[in-house]
């Protein structure tokens, strides 16, 4: 069977025409499909997904679950992770509330690695908090814990994804879950003993995934990472090296700064993952169809309120 075009005498086989139509359809409706996420090539950019998100795609972070660490150039706001590390969250709140960190400093800065602070000399004795507590390297559940999984290979863990706004990894069966060392991670330093940490905290300046499961990770920076980056690298004679102005639970202060975090269990966030895997903007000449858990920043909105 042949089809004759209206203005020419050129014949085209039906099979060839169908192939041409299929190709055209694919070019105008290209699909990016990963781990059950299917988004057309006309998909919104990450910026548009965030801007157009419904109010239900955001969650309010409780002020009682935010640690405000004031450094010389300004405050750093850290959302704590009580699900994965409840002991460390409770302990650092107790230390903050008793003023343990007053007069201490960020005594270690390693470019591109971590900034660490606390009681370097180890002489300060807490009243209610503890200097060392049992490590919480991972959270164990009897059944697989549901996360927004990336479904992509990761050299550091069998499974990676997001849980309650935090980048996480899991065991193969999903019964062990831990927070990953992505940029802006808040974690507890320790000595050789697994249970020797409790008061010396650190921020990761870049992704440090090889530290996963070696220290307790129990938070992430919501805002103010620039103040960590502005810390001095080396001491100056006659000056206190990177003093800690204050460490407080935000709910205990007069500070009205509040934060909304993108709901990582939402369909909007799944669309954001797909957009990160295959960037739809015209500038991109190549779509990698890949991303990793530290390359997807969970959006945060700051506002002033009660």
N, C-alpha and C positions, 0 to 999 in steps of 0.2 A: 504494500500500500504506500502511496506517495502523497505528499501535500504540495500543492502548487501555490506559490506566493502570489499576492494580488498584482504586483507591479512588475514582476519578472517572470521569466519562464523557467527559473531555477527550481529544481525539485529537491526535496529534502525527505529522507526517510523518517517515518514516524518515531522510530527508536532514537534517531539522532536528535530530533526535536525535543523528545521527552528528556533526553540527557541534558540538553541545553537549558531546558526549563528547570530541571533539578539543580543544576549548577548555579543558575541565577538565584534560585530560592535560597540555596545554602550561602551564597555570598552576601545576601541581604538579611539573612537570619541566622548568622553563624552562632553556634552554641558553644559556651565554655562549660564543661561538666566535670565536677570533681566532688567526690564523696556525697553524691546526691544533690549537689547544688547546681542548678542549670540556669544560666543567665544569658540572655541574648546579647549580640554584639552591640546593640543599641543601649546596653545597660548603663545605668547612671554611674558617674564617677564616684570614688570614695567620698569626695567633698559633698556631692549632691545627696548621697545616701544619708550622710550625717545631718545635712541641713534640712532634709525633708522628713526626718524621722519623727514618728508620732510620739506624743508625750509618754506613752506606755513603753516606748523603746528606751527610756531612761529610768534610772533609779536614783533616789536620794541617798547619799552616804550619811549615816548617822554621825553627828558631831562627836559623840562619845567613842566612835571608832576611828577617829582621826588624831594622829599625833602631830603636834605643831612643834617643829624643831627650828628655833630662831638662830640664825647664823649672823655674822657681822654685816652682811649685805642684805639680809632679808629672811623671811620665813620659808621653810620647806614643809609642805603638808603631805603626810603619809597616811594612806588608808591601810589599816591593819587587817590581818586575815585570821579571824578567830576560828574558822572552821578547820583549817589545816594546822594551825599552831596555837591552840587556845592558851596553853601554859605560858608561852612567850608573850602573847598579847596581854594577858593579865599581869604578868611580871613587869613589863615595861611601863604599863599604866601605873602600877604601884610605885615604881622608881620615879616616874615623872611627877606623881602627885606628892611625893615626899621631898622633892627638890634634889634628888640624888645627882643630877647632872649640872647643877649650878656650880660655876667655877671650873668646870672641866673643859676639854677641848677636842677638836677634830685633829688628832695627833698624827694621823698617817694619811698621806695622799700619794697614790701611785698612778701616774698618768696613764689613762686608758684602761685602768683596772678598777680600783676601789678607793673610796674615801672612808676612813674609819675613825670613830670617836668613842669617848667614854673615859674610864679611869685607867689611864695607861700605867700608873704606878701601882695600882691594885691596893691602895691603902684605905680607900673610902669604904666604910661599912654601912650598908643599907639598913633601914629601920623596918620597913614592911616588905619591900621587894627582896630579891635574892641575887647574889653575885653569880651564882651558877644554878642551873636547873636541868632537868632531863631533856635531852635533845628530842626534837619533833621533826625528824627528817622526812617523814611521810605520814599520811593519814590513811588508816586501814579501815575498810568497810567489809561487811560480810557478803555483800553483793556488789557487782560492778557499779561504780559511781558514774552517773551520766554527766558528760561534759560536751561542750560544743567542739567536736573533734575536727581536726584538720584533715585527717585521713591520708596524710602524706608521710613518706619516709622521714625519719629523724634519727640521726646517728647516736643521739644521747638517750633516747627512750623509745619504747615500742609504740607509744601513743602520745600525742600532744594536742593541746587545744586550750579552751578557756572555761573557767568556772567562777561565777560570781565576780566577773571583771578582772580576774587574775589569770595570767598565762601559766598553764600547768602542764605536767606530764604524768603519765600513768604506766603501771605495769601492763603486761600483755592482757591479763584478765580484768583490768580496770578496778581491781580491789585495793590497789595502793596508788595514792595520788599525792603529788608534791608540787610546790610552786617552783618555777624555773628562774634561773638567773638571767633575766632580760635587763636591758638598760633601765636604771631607776629602781631596781629591786632593793628592798630593805631586808637585811638579814642579820643574824647574830654571829659574831666572830667567836672563835674558841681556840683552846690550845689543843694538844694531841688527843686528850680524852674527849669522847663524843659529848659528854655531859658537863664540860667545863665552861660552856658559854652561858650568858645570862644578862650581862649588862653592856658588853662592848659591841656596839652595832656598826654596820657598814652599809654604804650605798654602792651599787655597781655602776660604774661610769659607762661601760659598754657591756655587751652580752658576755657572760662568763659561764657558759653551760657546763663546763667540766667541773664546776663547783657544786652542781646539783647533787643532792643526796649526801653531801659532805658537811653542810651546815644547815641550820634551821632558817628557812626563808619565811617571813611572816608579814610582809607588806610590800607596798609599792608607792612610789611618789605620784601624787595627784597633780601637784604644782610646786614650783620653786626649785626645780633641778638646776636652774641656772646659778642659784646661790651655792650649791655644792661645787659646781664647776669653777666658781670664782674664788674658792679657797686657795690660800697660798700653798705653793708646792714645797717651799723650804722655809725654815724659821728665819726671823730677822732679829738680830741682837737687840736685847732690851725690850722686846715686845712678846706678848703672849701669842703663841702660835695657834691661829684659828680657834679663838675662844667660842664656846657654846654659850650663847646669850641665855637661852632657856629651852627646856623640853617640857611640853605641857600637853594634856589632853584638851583638844579644841573645845569640848563642851564646858570645860572648867574656866574658860577665858571670856573676856569681853569681845573677842574677835568675832565678827558676824560673817566671816567668809564661809560659804557653804559650797558643796560640790554635787553635781549630778554626773553619773557614770553610765555609759552605754550598757544596756542590758545584753550581756554576751550570750544569753539563751534565746534571744529574739530572732525572728526571721530577718529583720533589718541587719543584724550583725552577721548573719550567714551571707547575706547579699554583699556586705562589706568585705568578707573574706574572699568571695568570688571575684570582686572588683580588684582586690589586691593581687590575686593570683593572675589575673589577666586584665591589665589596665586598659580601659576603653578609650581614654583620651587620644585625640588625633596626634599628639606629639609622639606617642609610643610607636616605634617601628616594629617592635618585637614583643610578643606576649609570651611570658615564660611558662604559664600554666603551673606555677609553683610559688610557694611562699613558705615561711617558717614561723614558728610561734612568736619569735622575738621581732619579726618584721611587721607584725600587725599591732599597731598601738591602739589600745582601747580608748575611745574618745572620752574626754572629760569636759564638762562645762562648769565654770565657776560663777557664782553670783553672791550677792550680799542679802542676807535674810536672817530670820530668827531660827 
